[in-house]
């Protein structure tokens, strides 16, 4: 998932720099966001979507130039892993 979001962020940076393929870049971004949102929902419920939502919001505010969706995904994964219960050792 991190590689998928990293690819999406890279494509958005290239589109921002060149201005070529804006529609294709937005379609890639939307499809990656939907897949990632569904994966995070399955992994950790609605509370896991907050970090990814914040990352997507920062991505929108910076004009898709900063790789903040990938950062939001990593923050959400850390939050999910921290909330998971560790097995008790006997």
Secondary structure, 3 states (H helix, E strand, C coil): CHHHHHHHHHHHHHHHHHCCCHHHHHHHHHHHHHHHHHHHHHHHCHHHHHHHHHHHHHHHHCCCCCCHHHHHHHHHHHHHHHHCCCCCCC
